[in-house]
Amino acid sequence: MTSPDTTIDFAAVRTAGADLRRGPRPAVAARELSTGGTGEPYTRLAPVPCGATIGAEIPGIDLSRPLDDAVLAELRRALLEYKVLFFRDQDLTADRHAAFARHWGEPQIHPFLPKAGRPEVVRLAHDADAPGVENIWHSDASFTGTPPFGSILRAVEVPDIGGDTMWADMAAAYDGLPDDVRTAIDGLTATHDFTQSFGRLMTGEQLAEARRAYPPVRHPVVRTIPETGRKLIYVNSVFTARIDGVGEADGADLLDILTDQARHPEYQVRFRWEPGSVAFWDNRITQHYALCDYYPRPRVMERVTITGDRPR
């Protein structure tokens, strides 16, 4: 953690931040177009890339059936390379959904969201009576000490128009930062807290109880994926409350600059849902944004998150 008296040239950071609002410069973006893949050919899968560094559709896989070790190994490699994988025409029940998630780790039970028949399956249902509110860039449950490794979302009912989801590659976003900004954030931590999101809907007593179970946590501002060594920006607009160890105004400006990087289309992929579609993303290296452009049409999704480890 950076101490409060650490010298950071915030004037230079703000100048760089103003330039970053125009989007990544081609010369900067070109220096790190690698997706983090090994370059080895796939023999059991045929990933179809959807974006320059993020997103691939995986055809010909039935997630409701047992998958052998070779297919699972290639799916894990594809997830590390493309960050989010898309599957069409899947026939998953809540039980099958949870079973597929268990290939990657223990499902995490979300403390605040409604469930769909099983404690590990979250139900996200929106219609005219409960409009969607997920249209803000975020990483799932970063307010926990061990945020999810991954999330698996399936479409139960989708609107005929709208309701897409977007993902941002936060490793590519880190690569696109100027050197002085990367130097400034190296070694910093940030506090993550649920109270500015879920806490707004709680009574005082509920909030106090929830804070005892989920107190604010500190995570590195720059996280590293252990399997690939890729560095990424690990702050988000929903759960990151502040940058630690710097002044309030400087920290707020820096947090704005970093969270703003998810908004650049050069780092994004967008997915059009159909009934039975499934998205599986690496929650460590991505942020996502659910478009709420379908109101008052209904949209029903179910999600399982997979327990991760402490960011490092």
Buried (B, 14 or more C-beta within 10 A) or exposed (E): EBEEEEEBEBEBBBBBBEEBEEBBEEEBBEEBEBBBBEEEEBEBBEBEBBBBBBBBBBEEBEBBEEBEEEBEEBBBBBBBBBBBBBBBEBEBBBEBBBBBBEBBBEBBBBEBBEBBEBEBBBBBBBBEEEEBEBEBBBBBBBBBBEBBBBBBBBBBBBBEEBBBBBBBBBBBBBBBBBEEBBBBBEBBBBBBBBBBBBBEEBEEEEBEEBBEEBEBBBBBBBBBBEEBEBBBBBBBBBBBBBBBBBEEEBBEBBBEBBBBBBBBEBBBBBBEBEEBBBBBBBBBBBBBBBBBEBBEBBBBBBBBBBBBEEBE
